[in-house]
Amino acid sequence: MLSLKPSPLKLEVTSELVSAAVDFFYLLERGYDRKVALDLVTSRWGLSKFERAALYRCVFDSRTLIQRASKIVAEPPERLAIDGFNVLSTVQSALIGDSLLLAMDGLVRDLSASVRRVAVNRLLAAALSVLLSALSRLNVREVVVVFDAQVSKSGDFAKVVRGLLPSYVEYGEVLVSSRADNSLIALSRSYPVASSDSLLADRVAAIFDVGGFVSLAVAAENVINFKKLVGVEVEHVATRLAEGARAVNAQDGGKGYRA
């Protein structure tokens, strides 16, 4: 019998990929448009579609990083609004054995969207079971799960989730929305939001990365700490630039630029 489990998506972290990430970060810091900067480093370093997706999902300018860091909730909240398919996609990737990325903004992200479409199937149901068990262990008492109506069979899946929630939390609600992001932004006035979606991360007040929490518990060995890799290399590059500037100044006798 053939396995229904897809082959794991593996990202090889090469020196070229890290250098590309540093260049991308530098261009963003200089105010370059995000797509223009990504196109430049993709061409410069000959990145694959998968590697490009990794940079897009993981690298952000320092202003964005500071803003998002202020929103991340470290301890599990009692109430939580969940970006259903986003979180389940991350948990599903952990179960499959995909490479997962701890991004520069501190959120764990998967790369499955660059290869697979979200589908309601047995694997997603398995991810749901793991997620619900985690919510119970974390003592999350109140949950609102929002599913994107544009995903096929989302309504049927929502009914299943609606039936299961009472066994894991004190209060549970499930919504199917044609504008899931807007629904979650509205809910964020009362709930921390569980999602790694960048648009939501920028527009909600508080974030709890339950997908990342579950992934680290299930498959920590597959989580690549992109935040650390890029951060260390950025520091190395900054040091080399500073040393080079000092050498130029010393050669010039400390006189600086003269017209």
N, C-alpha and C positions, 0 to 999 in steps of 0.2 A: 504494500500500500504506500502510495506517494505521500510525503509529508506536506502539509499545507503551510508549514512555516517557511517564510522566504529566507533567502540567504542573507546573512548579516552584511550591513554596509560598513566597511572599514575605511577609516581615513588614516593615511600614513602621514605622520608629522615630520616633514623634511625641513632642512635648514632653509630651503628656498621658500617654503610655505610660511615659515616664521618671519623671514625677511620681507616677504610680500605683506604680511600682516602689519609689520612695523612701518613700512612705506605707506600703507593705507591709513594707519593711525596718524602718521605725520601729515599727510595731505588733508585729512579731515580737520586736524588742528589748525592748519593754514587756511581753512575756510572753503576748501574745494567742495563742489557738489558731490554728494555721496556716489551717485552712479558714475559720474565722470572719473572720480578717484578710483573706483573699483575697476572700471574699464582700463585705466592706465596701468594699474599693478597687475591685472590679469594678463595684459599684453606683455608687460615688462618681464614677468616671471613665468610666462607660459602656463598659467594655471588651468587645471581641468574644471569642468562645470561643477564637480563635487567640491574641489578646493575653493573655488570662487564662492560657492554657497556657504562654506565654513567661515570665510572672511565676512561675508554679508551678515551672517547670523551672530558673529562674535565680536567684531571690532567696532567701537564707537568713539566719538570724540570725548575729551575729558569733561566737558560741561554736561553732556548727557550722562556720563558715568556717575558724576557727583549727584545729579538730580535723582537718578534711579536708586543709587545707594541709600539715599535718605528715605526711600519708600519701602525698602525691603524689611519685612518683619521676620525676625530670627526665630521667635517662638511660635508654635502652632496656635492660631487664634481659635476662639470658641465658635466664631461664625465665619463662613467662607463662601464666596461666590466663585464658581469654577468654570473656566473656559473649557467646556467638555471635550471636544475633539482635540484641542491643542494639548491639554494635559494627558489625555489617553494616548495620543500619538507618541509622546515622550516615554510614557510607561511601556507602551507596546515595543518601542525601539529597544528599551532596556531588556525586555523579555526575549527579544529576537537575538540580542547580542550585538546590536549596532554600536558603532562609535558614537558617544555622546560628548558634548562640549560644554565645559564650564566657561561661559563667555566672560568678556571683560567686565560686564555689568553685574556679574555674580549670579546670573540665571543659567540653569542647565537647559541646553537646547539639543534637539535631534536634527538630523539632516534628511530625514525620510521624504520630506515634501519635494526634494529635488529629484526623487526617483519613484516614489510610490504615491498614489492618491489615497486619501482617507476613505476607508471602506468599512461598513458595518459587517463584521464577520466573527468567527469564533475567536480569533486572536485578539480582536478588540474587546470581546466579552471577557477574555482572560485578563486583559489589562484592567478592565472595570472591576473585576473581583479583587485584584491586588490593590487598586486604588481605594476601594471601599473599606477593605480591611485596614489599610493604613490610616484612613480618616478615623476609624473607630479607635485604633491604638493611640492616635494623637489626641484623643478626646475632643475632636471637633464636634460640637453639639448641633449646630445649625448649618445647613448647606443648601445653596441654590445652584443647580447645575444648568448651564446654558449651552444648548446645542445649535449649530448652524443649520437652518432649514434647507440650505442648498445642497447638503450632503445627502445622497440617496439613502432612504430608509431611516433617516434621522428621527422621524416621528415614531416609528416602531421601536427603535432603540430607546427613545425617551420613555416609552411606556414600561419597558423592562427596568430601566433605572428607577423610575417612579415606584415600581413595585418592590424593589430591593432596598431602597434607602431607609425605610423604617427599621430594618434589622441592624442598621449600623449607626444611625444618628437619631437624635431626639426629634428633630424637625428637618424635613427635606422637601424641596420643591424642584421641579424640573421644567424648564422652559425651552421651547423650540422657536427660534427667532430668525427672521429673514435678515435682520441686522444685529447679529450676535454681539458685535463690538459695542454698538450703542447701548444694547441692553446691559452689558457688563459695566460700561462706564456709568450708567444710571445707578446700578446696584452698588457701585463703589462708594457712593455717599454713605452707605450703611455697612458695607462688608469689605474686608480685604479681598483682593482678587487673586486667584490662582491662574497664572498664565505666563508664558514666556514670550508672548507676542509683543513686539516692540511698540506698536501703536498703542496698545493697552498700557504697557509699562510707562509710557510717557504721559498718559492721560488719567490714570487712576491715582488715588491717594495713597494706597498701601498695597503691597504685593507679598504674598506668601507662596514660595515656589514649591508647592506640594509635589509636582511632577519631578522636580530635581531631588527632593527629599526621598521619594520612592526609588528613583533611579540609583541614587547613591547607596541605598539599602539593598537593592536587588543586584546591581551590577557595577559596583564602584570601580572594578578593574577596567571597565570600558569607558570611564569618564575621563576625557582628556582635559587637563587643567590649562586651557588656552589662556586664561587670565594671567597665570603665572608665567607661562612661556613667553608671551608677548611683553609682559611687564618687565621681565628680566632683560630681554633683548633691547627694549626701549631705553633702559638705564645704561646698557653697554654702549649703545649708539650715542646717547647724550654725552657720556663720558668721553668717547672718542672725538666728538665734535668740539667739546670744551677744550680738550688737549690740543686739538688742531688749531683752534683759535688762539690759544696761549702761545703756541709755537710761532704762528704768524706774527703776533704782536711782539714777541721777543726778537724775531728776525728784523722787525721794523724799528727796533729800538724803543718800543713802547709808545711811538709817536702817533700810532693810529692812522686813519685815512687822511690823505692830503690830496686836494684837487690839483 
